[in-house]
Amino acid sequence: MAVYVYGITAAEPPPALDGAHGVGDPPQPLRTVAGGSLDAVVSDAPEELRAGRRDVRAHQEVLDRLSDQGGVLPLRFGTLAPDDEAVRRTLRQRAPGYRERLTALDGCAEYHLRASHRPKEPAAAEERARRDSLAAEVTAALGPLARESRSSDPTGEDVLNVSFLVAEDEQPAFLDREARLAVEQGESAFRFRLHGPLPPYSFV
């Protein structure tokens, strides 16, 4: 039977899963698959898996629970494997890389920042240059408070789409500086939207 994979943890000790359930209707019980020094948290895959609110929330709640217990490599919603043995084999084959990322992500959360801009008039050359400089300004301001950052191409009205990996002890300062940036850039008609703390999907 296919298995649904939520995330990977260090197996010292295995995560506590009592009473927890995953995706599916009815929700599937969770279990761990051990592969050397790592564990994958999985459940049986439902026959029909859709990205509905219930299952997406269940996926997120499992990862939140794992994050509360230690480092976790979160997998995207809908990650499937053929069976437990395939999961176990992958854990053993890729153990060095997985453990390296677990160390890098330990004690960190992802903050995802988008910024949009809707000028009243068509953007002139000066306006475009100002928008193009926003990403550099934000990265220069917030980057020193993050362990890593990852930028993606913005879509729609967005002019900025960047994720930051922030250690727990830096999160208050990061949030304070982002709030001040949002106020400052708001005077130039930029609107910031910050989401987090999130499992560090962008840094796995």
N, C-alpha and C positions, 0 to 999 in steps of 0.2 A: 504494500500500500504506500502511496506517495505520502511524504511528510512535509509539513509546513515548518519553516525554520524562522525563528524570531531573532535570535542573536547568539553570539559566542562569548563565553566567559572563561576566566581562568578557573581551573577545577580545584581550588584551595580555599575553602571547601566548596562542593557543588552548591548552586543557589537553592534557597528554600522556596519550594513551589506549592506548599500545602494550601489547598483551597483556591488556587489560581486556575483560571481557564483561559483558553485562547479563542481563536476565530471559529466560526461555524454556527449552525443552528440545528441542534443545540450546541452550545459552546464545547469545544473539545478540551479534555484535560491535558495539562502540560506534563512533559517529562524531559529528562536530559539524556543526551547521547554522548558518551565519553569517548574521546579520542586522544590518548596520551595525556598530556598535561592540560587539555582544554575540554570544555563542555559546550555542546550546542543545546539550546532550549528549543524544543520542537513539540508539535502535536500532530495527530493524524490530520491529513488535509481533507477538508470538506469536499464533497462531490462537485458543488458549485461554489466558486469563490468570486465574489464581486466586491468592488471597492466601495461598498456602502458604509454609511456612518457607523453602524454597529460593529462591523468587523475591523474597520480602520481604528476605531476607538479601542477595541480589544487588543489589537496589535500594539498600540501605543501604551496601553496600561501594563502589558507584559514587560515592555522595555523600561517603563518607569520603575517597575518593581525591581527589575534586575539592576538598574542604575543605582537604586537605593542601597543595594547590597555590595556594590563594587563596580569595577570597570566592566564595560560591555561593548562589543562591536555590534551595533544595531544593523540588521538587514532590512532592506526595503520591503514594504508591504507586498505580499504575493510571492515571496521567495519559496520555491519548492525544490525538493530533492526526491529521487526515485524511491529511496528507502533509508532505513537507519544506517545500513552498512555503507551506503554512498556518503552519508554525512560523516561517519566515523573515518572513512578513508581520506576525505578531504581535510578533516582536522589534523590528521597525522602528516599529510603531505605538505600542508601549508603552515604548520605550527610556528616556525620561526617568524614569518611575516605577521601572523595573527598576534603573537605575543608582543612583537615590537609595537604594533598599533595599540594594543591594550595598554601598554606602558605609557605611550604618548597621550592617550585619551583619559587616563586615570584621573579622576577628580575634576573633569572638565565637562562643559556643556556647550552646545552650539547656540549661537544667536544669529538669526537671519534678518538682515536689514535690506529693505527695499526703499527706494525714493522715487517719487513721481513728480512731474512738472507739467502744468498745462498753461502755457502762455496765452494771454488774451489775443495777441497778434501772431501771425506766422513768424517762426524763429528766424532772425537775421543771423549773420555771421557771428556777431558779438554774443548773441544769445546762445548759439550752439557751442561756442568756445567756453562760455561760462558753465554750461551743462557738462561738457566734456571734462572740465577740471574738478567736478564734484567728487568723482570716485577717488581721485588722488588726495583731495582734502580729507575725505572721510577715512581713507586708509591710513593716512599720516596721523590723524587724530586718535583713531581707535586701535590701530595696529599694535602699538607698544603695549597695550593692555591685553593682547590676545597671544596665544601660543602660535596659532596659524590663522590664515584667512584664505578663502577661496572665492573667486569672482566668477559669475556666470553672465551670459549675455542677457540684458534686460529685455522685456517684452512689453507690448502695449504702450501705455504712457510712462512706464518706468524708465528711469535713466540710470538707475543703480540697482544691482542685485549681487549682494556679497554676504558670505557667511563667515563668522568668527568663532574660533575655538577658544573658550575663555575658562581659565582655571577658577575654581570656586572662590578662592580668596581675592581674586581680581574682579569678580562680578559686580560688587557694589560700585567700584570706581568706574567700571565699564559702563554701567547703566547710567550713572551720573553724567559722564562725559557725553554719552549718546543723547541724553535728554537736553543738554545744553546745546549740542550741535543741531538738534531738531528745531529748537527755538531760533537759533541764529540763522539757519537755512530757511526757516519758515518766512523770514523777512524777504527772501528772494523767491518766494512762491514754490519752494520745494516742500513736499509732504513726505515725512519719514514714517515707515511702518516697521516696527521691530517685533519679531516673534522669538520667544525663548523664555526660559531655558528649554532646549530640545535635546533629544539624543543626537549624538554627533554624526548624523547620516553623511554629511558632506565630507567627512574626514576619514572614512573607513576605506 
